[in-house]
Amino acid sequence: MTNHQATADDSAPFVYDPVVFKFSKLVIKYSQLKYVTFTIIGIALLWPWNAFLSASAYYAERFGHSPGLVKIYSSTMMSVSCITSTCFNYYLSQAQSGVNYTFRVNAGFWVTIAVFIFMGISCVSDLFIHMWDTTFFTLLMFMVFTSALATCLAQNGTMAIVNVLGSIYANAVMVGQAVAGVLPSCALIISILLVGEKKGSATDDDYVVEKNYGVFIYYITASLIAALSILLLFWTDHYRTVTDYEALNQIAGEEQPLSAASEPELVPVMTQEKFVPFSVLWSKLKYIVSTIFLTFSITLIFPVFASTIESTHTDSKNKFFKKEIYIPFIYLVWNLGDLFGRILCGFPRLHMLITNPKVLLWYSISRLIFIPLFFTCNIHPFTAANQSSAFINSDLWYIFLQLIFGISNGQLCTSCFMIVGDHCDNDDEKEAAGGFTTVFLSVGLAVGAVLSYLLVLAIQ
């Protein structure tokens, strides 16, 4: 894809950025529409994972008669998702020649829509509520598998497109993913504050989980966000055609616009022409993809500590310091830090964007220091005297650590994905780099998940 530019003189570049929507004082330009589009796409890419993870409490009730299934739900869900993502991302990274990346995005989101409509129905339909636990668990893991395939398709296509369009749109995807991480934490805290923790009676032989319209809405929201992504991507593609031919008219000094019938010929569908081997991409992106791998591997220590460390005020009657609020709050702090780190990379004046790949690599390695720092917090809250056992007896210290850890994750991953295109020589390499980077992301998550189990053993 090429952005057409011309110069009225040697010093003033011409960039055509028309208004695509106007209502009263609200004015949206084409570049803003694209940024919003890829932000929504970023949300849609991470929402499925969060949906399955956030529904773990519902499935703990759903499998009330099968405690073994309750215990393995989260680990099995993450294993199925990580293994599927790693394998399919590798396949997609090799299937390059003649690929229509916009089609991959749309196909991924259409499958996501179907999966989460089905999942929503499963929460309120008697057919699925009364289904045998083992059968339903198998069906559930198949839907996790299918959802992972769909997300891989959409993510592979998205990163290929933004690598060509420019780094600011890679930033939009990163910001959208961070927003998708913040929303579940907010929803969980609000629900607990409003209605408290729901306690089921799974020991009753006649117990059947009630229809859960809250989870139903959450699943349907995943479908709606995916549908919105498809519509916005279609809208941006339409205006991409219009702006390109209108920009060419202005460059040529023409007053009459071309006919609508000629629009499809002006901007060809984005397809990759040549296969780019991994060896070529590795020679140019080795520091960047190594940083991506290390960043996500180390980041997965965060849930282990976040779900284990409690407030130092263990004897306080304040509801905020209770485990059911304090732990979701820590998740929110980390996700807000991650969001801030990603957003700030989009503002050049703040100098948060790191463009030196070697600096990125050393920065990612330095984050290992957070592991011993987290051990200074209240990781074993109950001592013989029922007092905090924290080496540094301060909630503010722990909250600060989680905030900085989140900011560092957002800054690192966003910097990596924003500069990928700058280290490629042509559009074929930029598009192939989309699949190349997501492979290292998936492997990083898988390795991080395995290492987190070792960390759990060390904490115990």
Helices and strands as residue ranges (DSSP letters): E 5-7, E 13-15, E 19-23, E 26-29, H 30-54, H 56-62, H 67-94, H 101-124, H 126-129, H 133-165, H 167-195, H 213-252, G 260-262, H 263-266, H 278-299, H 302-306, G 319-321, H 323-344, G 348-350, H 357-366, G 367-369, H 370-374, H 395-419, G 420-423, H 427-459
